[in-house]
Amino acid sequence: MLLRPFLNDATSCASYLFGCTSHGTLAVVDPHADLVDGYIAVAQAVGHPIVAVFETHVQADHVSGLPELVERTGATAYLPAGTGVEFEHIALPDATVIELGNTLVTAVATPGHAPAHHAYVVADLRRGTDEPWLVFTGDSLLIGDVGRPDLHVARDAHGQARALHGSLRRLLELPDHVVVYPSHYAGSVCGRGLSANPVSSIGFERAHNQMLAIADADAFAEALVKDTPAPPSDQKRIVAANRRGASGTPA
C-alpha cells in the first residue's frame, strides 16, 4: 500500500494520498485546495489514478481541494452521511467499507468535532489480514489532544463534546499498534495542545493523551470547552464554500 502525507504548515493541516498500487486505485483524505497539484503529481509519478476522495467532515479552517480533485481526476467523492453538502457525492453510513483493490477503508462515525464526522480505518490485504493498520482520524483524535467541539454547533458545544467522548471510546477499541494520522498538528486552531509530531499510534495516545484519560463524559466536556481559542478567520465563508463544493478561496 502506498501512503504519502502532505503537510501544509500555513494552516497546520495534514492530508494523505494512499491506496493500492497492485490494482492502481489511489485516494486522498481531507485534501487541501493549495495541494491539489501535489496529489496529482505524486499519483502520476507512481503511475496510478486517484479514484476516490474522502472528507472526514466539512472543513472549517481551509478550503477543501475535493472539488478540484474530482473535476481533474474523475474521482468519486465520499463524505459522512448527514453533512448537508450541495455537490454530488456518496454519503457513507457508519461501518461502510470501500474497497480500493487490496486497500480496505472502513468508515467509523466519530461525531463531536462536527455532527457529521468520520474516521477512516484502513487495512491492507497484502499483509495477509484484514486487521486495521492505520486510521485517518480527521479532527476527532489528534496527537496529544482532541478536536474542539464548538466550530460547527457553537450553541451546543457541551453536547458535541459529550458526543466526541463517545467517539473517542470507539477509536480506543482499535489495537494499540494502529497508526494514527490526524488532519491537524501543532499550530492549528482546531485543538489546544496539539503535538508538532503529526503521527502517533492508538497505544501511545491511550498512554499519554490527557484528554483520553477522562472517563466521565460530563467532566470531559467541561475540560474540552474550557479556554477554547478563537475560531478560524473567515470560518463562515470557508464552511459555506466547502458545503457548495466551490474551488479556490471563498469570496
N, C-alpha and C positions, 0 to 999 in steps of 0.2 A: 504493500500500500504506500502510495506517495502522500507526504504531508509537508506543506510549506507554510510556515507562519508569515504573516505580513503585519508589521508593527508600524503604526503611524504616530510618531511622537508629538505631532501638533495637537492631537486630541487624545492621546494615550489610548488609542483603540487598537485592538488586535482582531485580525480576520485570518481566515485559513483556506488554502487550496488543498484539497485532498481527494483521494479516490483510488480506484482500481486501475493499475496500468496494464494488467493482463487483458482486461476487457475494454480498456480505453474509455473509462467513464469517470470523469472528474467532476468535482463540485466545489463550491465556495460557500463558506459560512460567514454571515454578517459582513458582507462586502462594504467597503468604504468607497465613496464616489471618487476620491482622489487616487485610488489604487487600481482602477479597472484595467488600465493598460498593463500594469504589472501582472495581474492574474492571467490575462490573455497571453502575455509574452512567455510566462513560465509554461503554460499549457501548450503553447506552440513549440516551445523548446523541447518538451518531452514527447511531443507528437500525439497528444490526445486531446479530445474536445472537452469543454466544460458543458455538461449536460444538465446540471442541477444547481440551483442557488437556494440556500437555506437562510432564513432570518430567524433568530431566536425570538425576536419581538420587534415591534415598531420602534425604531431608534429615536431618541430624543435629543441627542447631543451632536449628531452629524448626519449629513445627507447620505442615504444609502446608495451604494453602487448597483443595487439589484436591477433597476430599470434598464440601465445602460448595458449591463452584462447580458440580460435576457435579449435585448434588442440586437446586440452584436454577435451573440453566440447561438441564439435559439434555445437556450436552456429553459428548463421548467422551473418556475418559482414555487417554493414551498414555504408556508408560514403556519404558525399555530392557528387552529380554529378559533374564531372569535376576535380576530384583530380589527375587523372593520375596514380593511384596506379596499380601495376602489379599483384596483387593477386585477387583471387575470392572474390567478394563482391556484394552487392546490392547497386547501385548508386541511391541516393534519390534526386528527384527533389524537389524544393520548395513546401511546403504545403502538402507533403506526410504524411499520417497518418499511423502509425504502431500500431496495437492492440496487447497488451500483457495482455490478459484477460481483467480485468476491468481498466487497465492502458493504457491510450491513449498517444502516443508520436507523436507530430507533428513537422516535420522538417521545420525550418524557415531559409531561406537563409540570412546569415549575413556576406557577404564578406567584406574584408578590412584588417583584420589581415593576412588573406590568401585569395587568389582569390576564392577558393572553401572552404567555411566555413558555418556551420550550427549551430544555436542554436536549442535546442530540448525542446519544450513546453510540459509539462506533465499535464494530467488531470486524476482524479481518479473517475470512475463512481460509486464507492461505496459511495461517498459523495452525491449522488443524482443529480449530474450535470456533464456536460462535460466542464464546465468552467475551465480555467487553474489554477493550484495550484502552480506550480513551473516551473522554466526554467533553464536548463543547458546551460550556455552562452558560454562555451569554452573560447576563448581568445578575444571575442568581447567586451562585457561589463564585466569589472572587478569591484572589490569593491573599490570605491574611485578613479578609473582610467578606462582606456580603453586599448585595446591591441595595441601594436606597429604595424605600417604598413609596415615595411621595411624588415622583415626576409625572405619573400618568393618572393617579387618582389622589390628588392633593388633599381632598376633604376627608379621605378615609385612609390616611397613612397608617394608622394603627391596625386597621383591618387588613390592609395589604401586608403589613409586617407580620401579622399572625399567619397569613397565608404563606408567606415566604418561609416562616419557621417550619411549616409542614412540608414545603417543597424541599427544603434542605435535608429534612429527615429522609426523604425519598432518595436523594443523592447519596446520603451516607449509607444506604443499603448496598451501594456498589462496593466491590472488593477494594482493599487498600491500594493495590498495585495500579488501579486505573489512573491514567494521567489526566490531569485537569487543565483544559485550555479555555480560559475565560475570554471575554470580549473587551476587557479593560485591564490596565495596570496602573501603577503609581502616576499621579498627575491628572487622572480622570475625576470629574465631579460626580460620577455615578457611585462612588464609595468614599469612605473617610480615611481608612488606614491601609490602603492597598499597597502591596509589596511592589518593588521595582522589578522583581523577578516575575516574568509573565507566565511561568509554567510551574505546576505543582503536581501533587497526587492526592487522591482521596485520603490515604493514610496520613500524609503529612498535615493536611488541613484538619483532619479529625484530631490530631495530637496538638496542633499549635494555633489554630484559628479560634480566638477567644469567643467570637460570636456563636460558634457551633457548640460551645460548652454550656450555653444557657438552655437548660432543658424545658423550662416553663415558657409557653408561648407568650403570655402577657408580659413577663419580665423581659423576654427577647424583644418584644415590640417597643417597650419603654426605652430600652437601651438603644434600639436602632433609630428611633426618631429623635433622640437627643442630639443636639448640636449639629443638625443637618446643614450641610453647606448650601450656599446659594445655588439655584438651578442653573443649567446651562444657558448661556446667552442665546437669544433667538429660539428658545425651545419650542414655542407655539408654532412658529413658522416652519421649523425643521420637521416637527411631527406632522403638520399639515402636508408638507411636501412628500414625506415618506408614505403617508396614507394615500395620496393621489398617485404615487409612483412617478413623481417628477424627477427628471435628471438634472444635475447641476445644483447650484446654490439657490435656495428658495428666494423668491422675490419679496 
